[in-house]
Amino acid sequence: MSDHIDLTGAALIEQTPDESPAEAVAETTVFDRKINAHFPGAVVRKDLVKAVKGNAIVPSYVLEYLLGQFAATDDEATIQEGIEKVRRILAEHYVHRNESELVKSKIREKGRFRIIDRVSVALNAKDDLYEASFANLGIRGVVIDSGTATSNPKLLVSEVWCLCDIEYFHSDDPRTVPWILGSLKPIQMSNFDYHGYLDARQAFTTDEWIDLLIQSIGFNPEMFGRRAKLLQLTRLVPFVERNYNLVELGPKGTGKSHIYSEFSPHGMLISGGEITVPKLFVNNANGKIGLVGYWDVVAFDEFAGKKKRTDKALVDIMKNYMANKSFSRGVRPESAEASMVFVGNTSHTVPYMLKHSDLFDELPESYHDSAYLDRLHFYIPGWEVDTIRGEMFSSGYGFVVDYIAEVLKSMRNLDYSDRYQRYFTLGSDISTRDRDGIHKTFSGLMKLLYPHEQATAEEIEEILRFAIEGRKRVKDQILRLDATMAAVKFGYQSLAGEWTAVTTLEEDEYPAHYHRGRRGAAGDGGEPIDAPVGPTPSTAGSEAAAVPSPVKEELFQGQRDFVENQRGISFETLLMPYLRGATEIELHDPYIRMSHQGRNLVELLAVIASAKDPADEVTFKLFTVLDSDPEYQKRQLQMLGQIIQGADQQGIKVEVAKDPGGHDRWIRTDNGWRINLGRGLDIFQKQEGGWLDFGSTRQEFRQVRAFGVTYIREAK
């Protein structure tokens, strides 16, 4: 479209309050006080990160590390003092790239200066010494003693945020680097009391504990249901389970990669197309182990994309590693314990993918095969996760990120995978690989929710069922790709012999599409559940002959006028008869600016979505005009961005462009209709009754303004 309006990320612009978190005093709840009482010094108010961040481009765990030193309390005076101290530390010691020369000058003039920067280390084999590089400061070749380098091995494979004291000493020898490393401390916790953590867990109910974990990752638990909370916490399982393979595909803006970039110093987030075999696994030239040998979690961001170019050697070695925890490049086999996470965006709705391909449709071709997919332990249905909005962030207390990261790391040595066997057994035809996936997810969720191992049978059943569902989602999609794989009866049995079948949510919502092409797929009773819908081939002809086709009603053409205060008008009756069946719809309306105008647009898109097959898609092209006032334009873009995201989840692809016309408002469809709209979509009078007004639920109960509509049949 010409004059396209860029709305990328518009819906994610934060709705900031008038007061900053540092200036507004958050009300301390009973729950907050309980958290502080049982985890003194290990929790922090989660809204403080925004208060101190400023323009410092550092991960949340760096900021929370500093806040944990000075503001891990519920005393407001101490918090405010701590915030100011952290702000001063960032202002004085964080190195901005564009201020690197100023910082170098400070080091020279003061002789010694502390900085916060990303540091990496390499071995200079020629001179037999280790040398450090500082990313933002822009210096390299700084000698670092071997003890510091070997005790922090991550420095040797990637950049690590550190607190460093840098000294300056000039030499007449041009080969000598004038920068001297006085001290180096990676920003991560050195020790914690694990048994104290377990003891404190017993003071919380399961609901309270889940809410504490949700607050720890930065979200307000009141904005999430129970299932939504479990989906969020499943993102943490790779940190607590060795060699766990997780995939999450879903719409943009749902926070898929946040956990892996901001939450833990033990996780590494990389772009899916920016990694090589030597960097990830092993460099044959020097035998140096790659990222999987040093990080607990390696996550691939923006992994989806059918046309992405992939390295076949990387795919092959990744398959072997995901299956066997080992890899080899022709020298000798190596092993590692890094979990692998793959996150990416989907561009179609769930029913569309189920009807036309599968739920792995967006993956690059090299990864869209059964051998790779079968190594995935869990598929997070990203389409169930809400788009992140400003009100979803927490102002309550949660664990200091570095503290909970160390807790999770310590639990990687434990195995809780058999804890359900006191109450349940898995289905007998579940394969070894399916069983491994279920066990690892169950074990991870047990460690997260019930580290003290005090869970009831009902609580264990909840996470067992959830673990089975995530693996079933993987296996059911593989069955679409590989006919040689046998269908599996996913479920569990109580010790009393009662069988419970497990289904996925999308399977229950779209059964006809979910089981497309799967003859003999086992349902909850073990019987085939993809029986053909409608007449079978043997009877279709006779039924078609016996039942006459309905007579298509001719639609009205011409002008219709409506008077002020008239009721009984809706987009369903006014527009949908002409829009039904169209796959591309244009709306020209220069006035989609105010919230009520946005609501009108949403209501039109909603009736279009409800009239089409959920597995089909409609392209909706909106031509409008941006507000000239910058502040109002910002709100308009936010509104349009949210509408685009909401419509996308219902299979309507909204495109927005500048309206080249004047004040005319009209609709054109690819099924041959043009509808001239006198008032555009803004035909309803303002409502005064709020949500208790019947008109807020049904358009037919609203009074309209005087308006006219002209229906024109255009030649195709």
Protein Blocks (a to p, Z undefined) as FASTA:
>chain_A
ZZiacfehklmpccddfbdfklpccdddfklmmmmmmmghiaccfklmmmmnmmaccdfk
lmmmmmmmmmgcfbfklmmmmmmmmmmmmmmmmccfklmmmmmmmmmmnopacddddddd
dddfknopaddddfklopghiacdfklmmmmmmlmmmccdddddddddddfblkbcfbdc
fbdcddddfbdcfklmmmmmmmpcfklmmmmmmmmnopafklpcfklmmmmmmmmmmmmp
ghiacdddddehklmmmmmmmmpckbccddfklccfklmmocfknopacfklmpfbdcde
hkbcfklccdfklmmmmmmmmmnopacehiaccddfbdcddddddfbdfklmmmmmcfkl
mpcfklmcfklmmmpfbdcdfklpccddfklpcfbdcddfklmmmmmmmmmmpccklmmm
mmbccdfklcfklmmmmmmmmmmmmmmmmmnopacfklmmmmmmmmmmmmmmmmmmmmmm
mmkbccddeddddfkopacddddfklmmmmmlmmgoighiacfkopafkbcehjdfklmm
mmmmmpccdddddddedjddddehiahiafklmmmmmmgopabdcdddfblfbfmlmmmm
mmmmmmmmmmpcfkbccdddddddddfblklmmmmmmmmmmmmmmmmmnopacdddddfb
lmbccdddfeopacddfklmmlbccdfklmmlmklmpmklpccdddddddddddZZ
